[in-house]
Amino acid sequence: MYNKILVPMALDHGVSVHTLKIAQALLNDGGDVVALHVHEAPVGTVRAYLDEETVAAGFERSRADMTEKLKDFPQIHGVLIEGHSARAIIDYANTHDIDCIVVGSHKPGLSDYFLGSTAARVVRHASCAVHVHRSET
């Protein structure tokens, strides 16, 4: 059982509900679950073609999606940050004294073996316990 659990949420995947429920089951009484979404803003040449309003609208769309996903979990605190997914998850966990990360993962494709998925990177580099929930797709 854990006192402070981080649940990274990929808002475009359906695994979030499962990982949130797993986190609640692993939580000590009086503990805290934080749902984290890392918004990866456009970078490089792509950003050169987007105005600031479009970039801000994407961030706000992520905020609205997160609010929608958490509506059935009022006791879970949602946090939205910008950055690179795996690195930002690990940094957030280290900075906020997280003692467990519950992360969802899809079945790996060929590219995941060469590049590594976000879940795989979190498992390899996190300094706390990591529980991985494998989705069926």
MIDOSE-1310 file (N, C-alpha, C; in nm, 2 decimals, decimal comma, always signed):
residues 137
mynk	+0,08/-0,12/+0,00/+0,00/+0,00/+0,00/+0,09/+0,12/+0,00; +0,04/+0,23/-0,06/+0,11/+0,35/-0,08/+0,04/+0,48/-0,03; +0,12/+0,58/+0,00/+0,06/+0,70/+0,05/+0,04/+0,81/-0,06; +0,13/+0,81/-0,16/+0,12/+0,91/-0,26/+0,14/+0,84/-0,40
ilvp	+0,03/+0,83/-0,48/+0,04/+0,76/-0,60/+0,02/+0,86/-0,72; +0,10/+0,84/-0,82/+0,09/+0,92/-0,94/+0,03/+0,83/-1,05; -0,07/+0,88/-1,12/-0,13/+0,81/-1,23/-0,11/+0,90/-1,36; -0,01/+0,87/-1,44/+0,00/+0,94/-1,57/-0,11/+0,90/-1,66
mald	-0,17/+1,00/-1,72/-0,29/+0,98/-1,81/-0,26/+1,03/-1,95; -0,27/+0,93/-2,04/-0,27/+0,97/-2,19/-0,41/+0,99/-2,22; -0,45/+1,11/-2,24/-0,59/+1,15/-2,26/-0,66/+1,09/-2,38; -0,58/+1,05/-2,48/-0,63/+0,99/-2,60/-0,64/+0,84/-2,59
hgvs	-0,61/+0,78/-2,48/-0,62/+0,64/-2,46/-0,73/+0,60/-2,36; -0,79/+0,49/-2,37/-0,90/+0,45/-2,28/-0,86/+0,38/-2,15; -0,73/+0,38/-2,12/-0,68/+0,30/-2,01/-0,69/+0,38/-1,88; -0,71/+0,51/-1,88/-0,71/+0,59/-1,76/-0,80/+0,54/-1,65
vhtl	-0,92/+0,51/-1,68/-1,02/+0,46/-1,58/-0,96/+0,34/-1,50; -0,90/+0,25/-1,57/-0,85/+0,13/-1,51/-0,73/+0,17/-1,42; -0,64/+0,25/-1,46/-0,53/+0,29/-1,38/-0,57/+0,37/-1,26; -0,67/+0,45/-1,27/-0,72/+0,53/-1,16/-0,78/+0,44/-1,05
kiaq	-0,86/+0,34/-1,10/-0,92/+0,24/-1,00/-0,81/+0,15/-0,93; -0,71/+0,12/-1,01/-0,59/+0,04/-0,95/-0,53/+0,13/-0,84; -0,50/+0,25/-0,87/-0,44/+0,34/-0,78/-0,52/+0,35/-0,65; -0,65/+0,37/-0,66/-0,74/+0,37/-0,54/-0,73/+0,25/-0,46
alln	-0,72/+0,13/-0,53/-0,71/+0,01/-0,45/-0,57/-0,01/-0,38; -0,47/+0,06/-0,43/-0,33/+0,05/-0,37/-0,31/+0,16/-0,27; -0,40/+0,25/-0,25/-0,38/+0,36/-0,17/-0,41/+0,34/-0,02; -0,32/+0,38/+0,07/-0,34/+0,37/+0,21/-0,45/+0,47/+0,25
dggd	-0,52/+0,45/+0,36/-0,62/+0,55/+0,41/-0,55/+0,68/+0,44; -0,61/+0,79/+0,39/-0,55/+0,92/+0,41/-0,45/+0,95/+0,30; -0,42/+0,86/+0,21/-0,33/+0,88/+0,10/-0,38/+0,97/-0,01; -0,30/+1,00/-0,11/-0,33/+1,09/-0,21/-0,30/+1,03/-0,35
vval	-0,40/+1,04/-0,44/-0,37/+1,00/-0,58/-0,37/+1,13/-0,67; -0,27/+1,14/-0,75/-0,25/+1,26/-0,84/-0,26/+1,20/-0,98; -0,35/+1,25/-1,06/-0,36/+1,22/-1,20/-0,28/+1,32/-1,28; -0,19/+1,28/-1,36/-0,10/+1,37/-1,43/-0,11/+1,35/-1,58
hvhe	-0,13/+1,46/-1,65/-0,12/+1,46/-1,80/-0,01/+1,55/-1,84; +0,08/+1,50/-1,92/+0,19/+1,58/-1,98/+0,15/+1,62/-2,12; +0,13/+1,75/-2,14/+0,09/+1,80/-2,27/+0,22/+1,82/-2,34; +0,23/+1,75/-2,45/+0,35/+1,77/-2,54/+0,32/+1,88/-2,64
apvg	+0,36/+2,00/-2,62/+0,34/+2,11/-2,71/+0,42/+2,08/-2,84; +0,37/+2,13/-2,95/+0,44/+2,12/-3,08/+0,58/+2,18/-3,07; +0,68/+2,12/-3,13/+0,81/+2,17/-3,12/+0,87/+2,18/-3,26; +0,99/+2,24/-3,27/+1,06/+2,25/-3,39/+0,99/+2,32/-3,50
tvra	+1,00/+2,27/-3,62/+0,94/+2,34/-3,74/+0,79/+2,34/-3,73; +0,73/+2,24/-3,66/+0,58/+2,24/-3,66/+0,54/+2,37/-3,58; +0,60/+2,40/-3,47/+0,56/+2,52/-3,39/+0,57/+2,65/-3,48; +0,66/+2,65/-3,57/+0,68/+2,77/-3,65/+0,56/+2,80/-3,73
ylde	+0,48/+2,70/-3,76/+0,36/+2,72/-3,84/+0,23/+2,74/-3,76; +0,24/+2,74/-3,63/+0,13/+2,76/-3,54/+0,14/+2,89/-3,46; +0,02/+2,96/-3,45/+0,02/+3,08/-3,37/+0,00/+3,04/-3,23; +0,03/+3,14/-3,14/+0,02/+3,11/-2,99/-0,12/+3,08/-2,95
etva	-0,23/+3,13/-3,02/-0,36/+3,10/-2,99/-0,39/+2,95/-3,01; -0,34/+2,90/-3,12/-0,36/+2,76/-3,15/-0,29/+2,67/-3,05; -0,17/+2,70/-3,01/-0,10/+2,62/-2,91/-0,17/+2,63/-2,78; -0,22/+2,75/-2,74/-0,29/+2,76/-2,61/-0,42/+2,69/-2,62
agfe	-0,49/+2,68/-2,73/-0,62/+2,61/-2,75/-0,59/+2,46/-2,73; -0,48/+2,41/-2,78/-0,45/+2,27/-2,76/-0,43/+2,23/-2,61; -0,36/+2,32/-2,54/-0,34/+2,30/-2,39/-0,48/+2,31/-2,32; -0,56/+2,40/-2,35/-0,69/+2,41/-2,29/-0,78/+2,29/-2,32
rsra	-0,77/+2,24/-2,44/-0,84/+2,12/-2,48/-0,80/+2,00/-2,40; -0,67/+1,99/-2,37/-0,62/+1,89/-2,28/-0,67/+1,90/-2,14; -0,68/+2,03/-2,09/-0,74/+2,05/-1,96/-0,88/+2,01/-1,95; -0,96/+2,04/-2,06/-1,10/+2,00/-2,06/-1,12/+1,85/-2,07
dmte	-1,03/+1,78/-2,15/-1,03/+1,63/-2,15/-1,00/+1,57/-2,02; -0,90/+1,63/-1,95/-0,87/+1,57/-1,82/-0,98/+1,59/-1,72; -1,04/+1,71/-1,72/-1,16/+1,73/-1,63/-1,27/+1,63/-1,66; -1,29/+1,60/-1,78/-1,40/+1,50/-1,82/-1,36/+1,36/-1,77
klkd	-1,23/+1,32/-1,78/-1,19/+1,19/-1,74/-1,19/+1,17/-1,59; -1,18/+1,28/-1,52/-1,17/+1,28/-1,37/-1,31/+1,31/-1,31; -1,41/+1,33/-1,38/-1,54/+1,37/-1,33/-1,60/+1,26/-1,23; -1,57/+1,13/-1,25/-1,62/+1,03/-1,16/-1,52/+1,00/-1,05
fpqi	-1,41/+1,08/-1,04/-1,31/+1,05/-0,94/-1,28/+1,19/-0,86; -1,38/+1,24/-0,79/-1,37/+1,37/-0,73/-1,26/+1,38/-0,62; -1,22/+1,27/-0,57/-1,11/+1,27/-0,47/-0,97/+1,27/-0,53; -0,96/+1,26/-0,66/-0,83/+1,25/-0,73/-0,80/+1,39/-0,78
hgvl	-0,68/+1,44/-0,75/-0,64/+1,57/-0,79/-0,57/+1,56/-0,93; -0,62/+1,64/-1,03/-0,56/+1,64/-1,16/-0,45/+1,75/-1,18; -0,34/+1,72/-1,24/-0,24/+1,81/-1,27/-0,20/+1,80/-1,42; -0,19/+1,92/-1,48/-0,16/+1,93/-1,63/-0,03/+2,01/-1,64
iegh	+0,07/+1,94/-1,70/+0,20/+2,01/-1,72/+0,24/+2,00/-1,86; +0,34/+2,07/-1,90/+0,40/+2,06/-2,04/+0,54/+1,99/-2,03; +0,57/+1,92/-2,13/+0,70/+1,86/-2,13/+0,70/+1,73/-2,22; +0,81/+1,65/-2,21/+0,82/+1,53/-2,27/+0,77/+1,42/-2,18
sara	+0,68/+1,34/-2,22/+0,60/+1,25/-2,13/+0,68/+1,17/-2,03; +0,77/+1,09/-2,07/+0,84/+1,00/-1,98/+0,93/+1,08/-1,88; +1,00/+1,18/-1,93/+1,09/+1,26/-1,85/+1,01/+1,34/-1,75; +0,90/+1,40/-1,79/+0,82/+1,48/-1,71/+0,75/+1,40/-1,60
iidy	+0,71/+1,28/-1,63/+0,65/+1,19/-1,53/+0,75/+1,16/-1,42; +0,87/+1,12/-1,46/+0,98/+1,08/-1,37/+1,02/+1,20/-1,28; +1,03/+1,32/-1,34/+1,07/+1,44/-1,27/+0,96/+1,48/-1,17; +0,84/+1,47/-1,21/+0,72/+1,50/-1,12/+0,73/+1,41/-1,00
anth	+0,74/+1,28/-1,03/+0,74/+1,18/-0,92/+0,86/+1,21/-0,82; +0,97/+1,24/-0,87/+1,09/+1,27/-0,78/+1,07/+1,40/-0,70; +1,01/+1,50/-0,77/+1,00/+1,63/-0,70/+0,89/+1,63/-0,60; +0,79/+1,55/-0,62/+0,67/+1,55/-0,53/+0,66/+1,43/-0,44
didc	+0,77/+1,36/-0,41/+0,78/+1,25/-0,32/+0,67/+1,14/-0,34; +0,65/+1,11/-0,47/+0,56/+1,00/-0,51/+0,62/+0,87/-0,47; +0,55/+0,78/-0,41/+0,60/+0,64/-0,37/+0,55/+0,53/-0,46; +0,46/+0,56/-0,56/+0,42/+0,46/-0,65/+0,36/+0,53/-0,78
ivvg	+0,39/+0,48/-0,89/+0,34/+0,53/-1,02/+0,26/+0,41/-1,07; +0,13/+0,44/-1,11/+0,05/+0,34/-1,18/+0,03/+0,39/-1,32; +0,09/+0,32/-1,41/+0,09/+0,36/-1,55/+0,02/+0,26/-1,64; -0,05/+0,30/-1,74/-0,11/+0,21/-1,84/-0,01/+0,19/-1,95
shkp	-0,03/+0,08/-2,02/+0,05/+0,05/-2,13/-0,03/-0,03/-2,24; +0,00/-0,01/-2,36/-0,06/-0,08/-2,47/+0,03/-0,20/-2,50; -0,02/-0,29/-2,58/+0,07/-0,40/-2,63/+0,17/-0,34/-2,72; +0,30/-0,37/-2,70/+0,40/-0,30/-2,77/+0,41/-0,35/-2,92
glsd	+0,43/-0,25/-3,00/+0,45/-0,28/-3,14/+0,60/-0,28/-3,17; +0,64/-0,30/-3,29/+0,78/-0,31/-3,33/+0,85/-0,19/-3,30; +0,79/-0,07/-3,32/+0,86/+0,06/-3,29/+0,90/+0,07/-3,14; +0,81/+0,01/-3,05/+0,84/+0,02/-2,91/+0,96/-0,05/-2,87
yflg	+1,00/-0,16/-2,94/+1,12/-0,23/-2,91/+1,24/-0,15/-2,94; +1,23/-0,06/-3,04/+1,35/+0,02/-3,08/+1,35/+0,15/-3,01; +1,24/+0,21/-2,99/+1,23/+0,35/-2,93/+1,19/+0,34/-2,78; +1,11/+0,25/-2,74/+1,06/+0,24/-2,60/+0,94/+0,32/-2,58
staa	+0,84/+0,26/-2,52/+0,72/+0,34/-2,49/+0,74/+0,42/-2,37; +0,64/+0,51/-2,34/+0,65/+0,59/-2,22/+0,65/+0,50/-2,10; +0,56/+0,40/-2,09/+0,56/+0,31/-1,97/+0,69/+0,24/-1,95; +0,75/+0,20/-2,06/+0,88/+0,13/-2,05/+0,99/+0,22/-1,99
rvvr	+0,99/+0,34/-2,04/+1,09/+0,44/-1,99/+1,07/+0,47/-1,84; +0,94/+0,49/-1,80/+0,91/+0,51/-1,66/+0,96/+0,40/-1,58; +0,93/+0,27/-1,62/+0,97/+0,16/-1,54/+1,12/+0,16/-1,53; +1,19/+0,19/-1,63/+1,34/+0,18/-1,63/+1,40/+0,29/-1,54
hasc	+1,34/+0,41/-1,53/+1,41/+0,52/-1,47/+1,34/+0,57/-1,35; +1,23/+0,53/-1,31/+1,16/+0,58/-1,19/+1,24/+0,53/-1,06; +1,24/+0,62/-0,96/+1,31/+0,58/-0,84/+1,21/+0,53/-0,73; +1,08/+0,51/-0,77/+0,98/+0,45/-0,68/+0,92/+0,33/-0,75
avhv	+0,83/+0,26/-0,68/+0,76/+0,15/-0,73/+0,67/+0,19/-0,85; +0,66/+0,10/-0,95/+0,58/+0,13/-1,07/+0,49/+0,01/-1,10; +0,37/+0,03/-1,10/+0,27/-0,08/-1,14/+0,23/-0,05/-1,28; +0,23/-0,15/-1,37/+0,20/-0,13/-1,51/+0,07/-0,21/-1,54
hrse	-0,03/-0,14/-1,59/-0,16/-0,20/-1,63/-0,15/-0,21/-1,78; -0,15/-0,34/-1,83/-0,15/-0,36/-1,97/-0,29/-0,37/-2,03; -0,32/-0,28/-2,12/-0,45/-0,28/-2,18/-0,46/-0,40/-2,28; -0,58/-0,43/-2,32/-0,60/-0,54/-2,41/-0,57/-0,51/-2,56
t	-0,56/-0,38/-2,59/-0,53/-0,34/-2,73/-0,40/-0,27/-2,74
